[in-house]
Amino acid sequence: MYTDRKSGFAVQIRLRILIFGLCGRNGEFMHKTEQEGLKYQKLYNWAHTLITSGVIKNMDKFPSETSLQKKFGYSRQTVRTALQQLEEEGLITRVRGSGTYVSYDSSGVNGERPQIGLLLSYYSDYLFPRVYDGIEASLTEKGYGIEVAVTKNRLNDEAIYLQGLLKGNVSGLIIEGSRSAFPNPNIRLYKEIKRRNIPTLFIHNHYENMSFDSVEMSDTRSAYELTKTLIECGHRKIGGILKYDDMQGIARYKGFIQCLSDHGLKYDDDCIRWYSTREMEDKFSKKGLTHIYRHTRECTAMLIYNDEVARVYLEFLDERGVRVPEDLSVVSFDDAELMDNTDVKVLSAIHPKNKLGYITRNHLFRMMDDEDWQTKNYAYRFPVRINDGNSVRKL
């Protein structure tokens, strides 16, 4: 179910799974068809949320079929099916020879309702819709609208959006920090938020030079437990691919090196390959991945920043004939279920997704009812949970 924001009525979305032939005796076709339907649903949900939340604005160009195929790893038919559904619902318009454009105007949806500002650093294909749904649920029932902005992990954009949200007289703020591994330079704007006593809660991360509560995963402990699993399975040469401009990457690195130290294992600096938001395209090109592989080829296991990066690296390894977990064990974060068409399920720390959204929302509601929220503790850390992945081999 989703709520049409123009009419306010609940509309049932019926997923239409295309049938391309007759079912084989062994049921393989039905399994493949079911997988295609799940992929179509994931892509549709991602696009629908981006458009109706206002992250992608009316008349903005929408990603092409080719770019969506590359981003999600889906077939052209799956992408076309999702786009056809969006077009039938009037959310996008395809112009021959020009491209696909958003045809939904969310600017008037919230009207004169009080606003909750939601400032995110990314709109990841596997996290954004479910976290957003957790936040959005019941907000409209309580009479609030959501003003969404995405910084793409750029601090200048964070400043621009914060200024806009402050001009709009928001009732509360939910913020995912940009380049959160570093001290934040937008100190003046955050001081203004506190001066106005606007309830503000960070999600996923926080800034070390800011005193705001946050709702986050237990990243350091999760990395420790994943590394411990590798060590208990006999791995002694463990490498990693980690992100250095987000707090999560640094926290996961801390857990990794602490676990190595506690178990008396040697740390090898060359086996940790770092990247930042700005370097992603270069680092995860074929040339960049080859460079990572050459520096870590002696490792028997790898700890990878998240499942999206893990998917890219596993696809690269597969092209080189390197098998997971037979030749290399891999652990990661988020439990994103991105590799539906393989037998490998990455052993991953579970991201709470919807639960992260609604706990953040509920804590913000409590803060909004508490004039003294700045003196109270509204922080929350999710306990460590690891999925049942099969990407680790016992040596």
Helices and strands as residue ranges (DSSP letters): E 2-3, E 10-11, H 28-52, E 61-62, H 65-72, H 76-88, E 92-95, E 99-102, E 115-120, H 128-136, E 145-150, H 155-167, E 172-175, H 187-195, E 200-203, E 214-216, H 219-232, E 238-243, H 247-262, G 269-271, E 272-275, G 277-279, H 280-283, H 286-296, E 301-304, H 307-319, E 329-334, E 347-350, H 354-368, G 373-375, E 380-381
